[in-house]
Every structure is written in C-alpha cells, then in structure tokens.
Amino acid sequence: MSMTDPIADLLARIGNALMARHPRVDVPFSRIKGEIARILKEEGMIEGYRVIEQQPRSVLQISLRYGPGGEGVISGLERVSKPGRRVFCGRGEIPTVLAGLGITILSTSRGVLSGREARKQGLGGELLCQVW
C-alpha cells in the first residue's frame, strides 16, 4: 500500500482515535511524524509519544489527552500544505489559529517548528498543519 500523504494520514488517525475515545493511537513512524508529535507534546495537545522499534517498520505510539469531561484536548486538525498543492508562508505571514488557542506546525530550514517558535526565530516555511 502506498501512502501519498503520510501527514494527512497521521492527522486523520489522531482525529478518529479522539472521536472513538481511544487512549492512544499507533501510526507508522517517520521522522517528520515524530517531529509533529514532539510539537504536539510541547504544546500540551497530547500526553506523550514513543517510538516502538520493530521490523519491518517502527511505530509511533501517541498517547492522547482528554479534558476532565472526557472531551479531547484537540478539537480539530487540518492539513494545510498537501502533496498536490504546497503552501508556504514567509516569517511575517504565519497564521494564528483560533486567536492563538491553536497551533500551526511548519517545516522550516531549521526543522519542524511550531508557528510560535518559527515567529520567534524569524523563519517562514511550509505550513504542514494546524491543530486546535
């Protein structure tokens, strides 16, 4: 099975797992997915993540985070740049999500960063996704 957009797949799996109230979700590991998980953890959107090394393919296990009422901390995930239509933004054009309540994740020349971090470092890049 070939995957045309692994990031969209990651976001869809997280969204589906949240809707089904699963405690965690497993996705095939790739470096970029690991970086996205790291940012979601830093921003408090997920409990944590770990990489399970196995053959033929390592697995990224993401522990989801829920509020006191059992509602997911993440209420929406959106892929912005797609393989068929890449979306880039300059350092002054990084969008804010839900007036700062959500996060933007970008791929920059210095790696995968949150929109806030990219702004701080004065970097633009490819808008991978937005999470709120």
Beta strands, then each sheet from edge to edge (+ up, - down):
strand 1: 24-28
strand 2: 46-52
strand 3: 59-64
strand 4: 77-79
strand 5: 88-89
strand 6: 103-108
strand 7: 111-114
strand 8: 125-131
sheet 1: 1+ 3- 2+
sheet 2: 4+ 8- 5+
sheet 3: 4+ 8- 6+ 7-
end
